[in-house]
Amino acid sequence: MNIAIIGVGGVGGFFGGKLTRLLADDPQLNIYFIARNQHLAEIQRNGLILDSDEGIFVCKPTLATDDISELPLLDLCLICVKSYDLDEVLIRLVPKVSDSTMVLPLLNGVDIYERMRFRIHNGIVFPSCVYVATHIEKAGKVVQTGRGANTILLGNDPEKKSICPALFELFDKARITYKWFENPYSEIWCKFIFIASLGLVTANYLKTVGEVLLSQGPKNDVENIMKEIVKIAKKKKIRLPPTIISDSLEKAHNLCFETKTSFQRDFEIKGKPDERDLFGGTIVRLGKQYGIGTKATRKIFDSIKQQKPLSNS
C-alpha cells in the first residue's frame, strides 16, 4: 500500500507520523512525506519528531521529498496543505491518482471537495474536516498542544458513494481517531462557522482567541460573522444544530487564552499568503449567490486586505 502525506505541518505531521509507526510491521506499506525547505531537510536527516499525548516518537517515512513526481501510484493520499497551495498540488498529483485511489483532503473550507474535483476527476475523494491542536514547533518537529482526541471527520464521496473498510482498518491500527458520516457536510459547515469567524477576527485585530473573546467589539464581530454563515448554510439546506453559534463560542472559550488561529499566524508574516479568500471570500461570494447580506464579513475582509495587500487578493 502506497500512502502519501502532502504537507507535513501540524495536521500532516500528526497523522502522517502516526501512520509511519505501522511501517515496522508491514513490509508492503510505503509512506511518503511531501514537505519543504528546512523542515524537509530535518526530516530527511533525522526523521520527524512527533511529540503527542502518546509520547515522543521519531517517525521515518519511506521517502521524504518536495517533489510529487517522485511518488508512485497511490492507494491513499492525505492532503494537508493550506488552501492557497491546493491547486498547484492537485495539478502535480493527478498522474498519481488512479480510479481506486482514496483521497482525504484535511483542509479548512466548505468548498474543498469542489476545488478537488475541478482538478482530479478519478479516485475516491472523501469530503472531510479535521480538529487538531498541533503545530510545527521547529523544523523537523511537530507538537500536539491540546491534549485529547485529534479527530478526522469524513463521509461519502458524492460521486462514488464508496465506503472503504481498508481505510478504517488502517486508521484503527495507527490509533487515528475518526468519525464516519453518510453526509459529512453538516460537520464541515460547523467547523467552518467556528474557524472562519475566529480566523478572520483574530487576524484583523491581531489578538489571540482569548483576547478576542474578552473584547466586546471583536467578539461581536465573531458572532455576526457566524450568523451570516448560518444564514447561508440554511439557504443551502445544510442541517445545523439550533445551538451552533453558542456551541462554537463555547468551543472557543475552551481553547487556551493564548491560542492563535492558523490564519492569524500566517497573516502576521509579511508577504506570506493566507486563507483570507477561503474564509472571507467564500462567505462574500456565497452571500451574493444566495441573496444573504454579509456586512459583518465584508467589514473584516476589507480591513484585512487593507492591512496586508496580497497580489492575489
C-alpha positions in Angstrom: 0.0 0.0 0.0 1.4 3.4 -1.0 0.4 6.3 1.2 1.4 10.0 0.6 1.1 12.8 3.1 1.1 16.0 1.1 2.1 18.8 3.6 3.8 17.7 6.8 2.8 20.5 9.0 0.7 20.3 12.2 -2.0 18.2 10.6 0.0 16.1 8.2 2.9 15.7 10.6 0.5 14.4 13.3 -1.5 11.9 11.2 1.4 11.0 8.9 3.7 10.5 11.9 1.2 8.1 13.5 1.0 6.2 10.2 4.7 5.7 9.9 4.7 3.6 13.1 3.0 0.9 11.0 6.0 0.5 8.7 7.9 -1.8 11.1 5.1 -4.4 10.9 4.1 -4.2 7.3 6.7 -4.7 4.6 4.1 -4.0 1.9 3.4 -0.5 3.3 5.2 2.6 1.9 4.6 6.1 3.4 5.8 9.2 1.6 6.1 12.7 3.1 5.9 15.8 0.9 7.5 18.7 2.8 9.6 21.8 2.1 12.7 23.7 3.0 14.4 23.3 6.3 11.5 21.1 7.7 12.1 18.7 4.8 15.9 18.7 5.4 15.5 17.8 9.1 13.0 15.0 8.3 15.4 13.6 5.7 18.3 13.7 8.2 16.7 12.7 11.4 13.1 11.8 10.8 10.1 13.7 12.0 9.9 14.1 15.8 6.2 13.8 16.9 5.5 15.0 20.4 2.0 13.9 21.3 0.0 12.7 24.2 1.1 9.2 23.3 4.7 10.1 23.8 7.6 11.4 21.7 8.4 9.4 18.6 10.9 9.6 15.7 8.9 9.0 12.6 10.8 7.9 9.5 8.8 7.7 6.2 9.8 5.5 3.3 10.8 8.7 1.5 10.6 12.4 2.3 10.8 14.8 -0.7 9.4 18.0 -2.1 8.8 16.6 -5.5 5.4 14.9 -6.0 6.7 13.4 -9.3 8.9 11.1 -7.2 5.8 9.3 -5.8 4.4 6.0 -7.1 0.8 5.5 -8.0 -1.0 6.0 -4.7 -3.6 3.9 -2.8 -4.2 6.7 -0.2 -3.3 10.4 -0.1 -3.8 12.8 2.8 -3.7 16.4 1.5 -2.8 18.6 4.4 -1.7 21.9 2.7 -3.2 25.3 3.0 -5.9 26.3 0.5 -3.6 28.7 -1.3 -1.3 25.8 -2.2 -4.0 23.4 -3.1 -4.4 24.0 -6.8 -0.7 23.6 -7.6 -0.6 20.4 -5.5 -3.6 18.9 -7.4 -2.1 19.6 -10.8 1.0 17.7 -9.8 -0.9 15.0 -8.1 -3.2 14.0 -11.0 -0.8 11.4 -12.5 -0.5 9.6 -9.1 -4.3 9.1 -8.6 -6.0 6.0 -10.1 -9.7 5.1 -10.0 -9.2 3.3 -6.7 -7.0 5.9 -5.0 -8.5 7.2 -1.8 -8.0 11.0 -1.3 -8.6 12.6 2.0 -8.4 16.5 2.0 -7.8 17.7 5.5 -8.2 21.4 4.9 -10.4 24.1 6.1 -13.3 25.3 3.9 -16.8 24.3 2.8 -15.9 24.0 -1.0 -12.8 21.9 -0.8 -14.5 18.9 -2.5 -15.5 21.1 -5.4 -12.0 22.5 -5.7 -10.6 19.0 -5.6 -12.9 17.7 -8.3 -12.1 20.6 -10.6 -8.6 19.1 -11.0 -8.9 15.4 -10.0 -11.7 13.5 -11.9 -10.9 9.9 -10.8 -10.2 8.4 -7.4 -12.4 8.5 -4.3 -12.5 11.9 -2.6 -13.9 11.9 0.9 -15.4 15.3 2.0 -13.8 15.8 5.4 -12.7 18.2 8.0 -10.3 17.8 11.0 -10.0 19.0 14.5 -6.4 19.1 15.7 -4.3 21.1 18.2 -0.9 20.7 16.7 1.8 22.8 15.1 5.4 22.8 13.9 7.5 23.7 16.9 10.7 23.9 14.9 12.0 22.3 11.7 11.6 18.6 11.9 9.3 18.6 15.0 5.5 18.6 15.3 3.9 19.1 18.8 0.4 18.4 20.0 -0.5 21.4 22.1 -4.0 20.3 23.1 -4.4 17.0 24.9 -7.1 14.6 23.9 -8.6 13.4 20.7 -7.5 14.8 17.4 -10.2 13.7 15.1 -10.9 13.3 11.3 -14.5 13.7 10.3 -15.3 12.2 6.9 -18.0 10.8 4.7 -19.2 9.5 1.3 -17.8 10.8 -1.9 -21.0 12.4 -3.5 -19.9 11.0 -6.9 -18.9 7.5 -5.7 -20.8 6.6 -2.6 -17.9 4.3 -1.6 -17.2 3.1 1.9 -13.6 1.8 2.2 -13.1 -0.6 5.1 -9.4 -0.7 4.3 -9.2 3.0 5.3 -10.9 2.4 8.6 -8.7 -0.6 9.3 -5.6 1.5 8.6 -6.7 4.3 10.9 -7.6 1.8 13.7 -4.1 0.2 13.5 -2.5 3.7 13.6 -4.7 4.8 16.5 -6.1 7.7 14.5 -9.4 8.9 15.8 -12.1 9.3 13.1 -15.9 9.6 12.6 -17.8 8.5 9.5 -20.9 10.3 8.3 -23.1 9.3 5.4 -23.4 13.1 4.8 -20.4 14.9 6.3 -21.4 18.4 5.2 -23.1 19.4 8.4 -19.9 18.7 10.2 -17.9 20.6 7.6 -20.1 23.6 7.9 -20.0 23.5 11.7 -16.2 23.6 11.5 -16.3 26.4 9.0 -18.6 28.5 11.3 -16.0 28.1 14.0 -12.7 28.5 12.2 -13.7 31.1 9.6 -15.2 33.6 12.1 -12.4 33.3 14.6 -9.7 33.2 11.9 -10.9 36.4 10.3 -11.3 38.3 13.5 -8.1 37.2 15.3 -6.1 38.2 12.2 -7.8 41.5 11.7 -7.3 42.6 15.3 -4.0 40.7 15.8 -5.5 39.3 19.0 -5.4 35.8 20.4 -8.6 33.9 20.7 -8.8 34.7 24.4 -8.2 38.4 23.8 -10.9 38.5 21.2 -13.5 36.8 23.5 -12.7 39.4 26.2 -13.1 42.4 23.8 -16.7 43.3 23.2 -16.2 44.7 19.6 -14.2 41.8 18.2 -16.4 39.3 20.0 -19.5 40.9 18.4 -17.7 40.6 15.0 -17.2 36.9 15.6 -20.9 36.3 16.4 -22.1 38.4 13.5 -19.9 36.6 11.0 -21.2 33.3 12.5 -24.8 34.4 11.9 -24.1 35.3 8.3 -22.6 31.8 7.7 -25.5 30.1 9.4 -27.9 32.0 7.1 -26.0 30.9 4.0 -25.9 27.3 5.3 -29.7 27.3 5.8 -30.2 28.6 2.2 -28.1 25.7 1.0 -30.2 23.3 3.1 -27.3 22.3 5.3 -28.6 20.9 8.6 -27.0 22.6 11.6 -27.7 22.3 15.3 -30.0 25.1 16.5 -27.3 25.9 19.1 -24.5 26.1 16.6 -23.4 29.6 17.5 -23.4 29.2 21.2 -21.7 25.8 20.8 -19.0 27.4 18.6 -18.4 30.2 21.1 -18.2 27.7 24.0 -15.6 25.7 22.0 -13.6 28.9 21.5 -13.8 29.6 25.3 -12.4 26.2 25.9 -9.2 27.0 23.9 -6.1 28.3 25.7 -6.2 32.0 26.1 -3.0 32.4 24.1 -4.2 30.4 21.1 -3.6 32.0 17.8 -5.5 30.8 14.8 -3.6 29.4 11.8 -4.9 32.3 9.8 -3.6 34.8 12.3 -0.1 33.2 12.3 0.1 33.4 8.5 -1.3 36.9 8.5 1.4 38.1 10.9 4.2 37.1 8.5 4.9 39.8 5.9 4.4 38.7 2.4 3.1 35.2 3.3 -0.1 34.2 1.7 -3.1 33.3 3.9 -6.6 31.9 3.7 -8.5 35.1 3.5 -10.2 34.1 0.3 -11.1 30.6 1.7 -12.9 32.3 4.6 -13.9 35.9 3.8 -14.0 35.5 0.1 -16.2 32.3 0.2 -18.7 33.9 2.6 -19.0 37.0 0.5 -19.4 35.1 -2.8 -21.9 32.7 -1.3 -23.8 35.5 0.3 -24.1 37.2 -3.1 -25.1 34.0 -4.7 -27.9 33.3 -2.2 -29.0 36.8 -1.5 -27.7 36.9 2.1 -26.2 40.1 3.5 -22.6 39.7 4.6 -21.9 43.2 6.0 -20.0 41.9 9.1 -17.8 39.6 7.0 -17.2 42.3 4.4 -16.0 44.8 7.1 -13.4 42.4 8.4 -12.4 41.1 5.0 -11.9 44.6 3.6 -9.9 45.6 6.6 -7.6 42.6 6.3 -7.0 43.4 2.6 -6.1 47.0 3.5 -3.7 46.0 6.3 -1.9 43.4 4.2 -2.4 43.6 0.5 -1.5 40.5 -1.4 -1.0 40.2 -5.2 -3.7 37.5 -5.5 -6.3 39.2 -3.2 
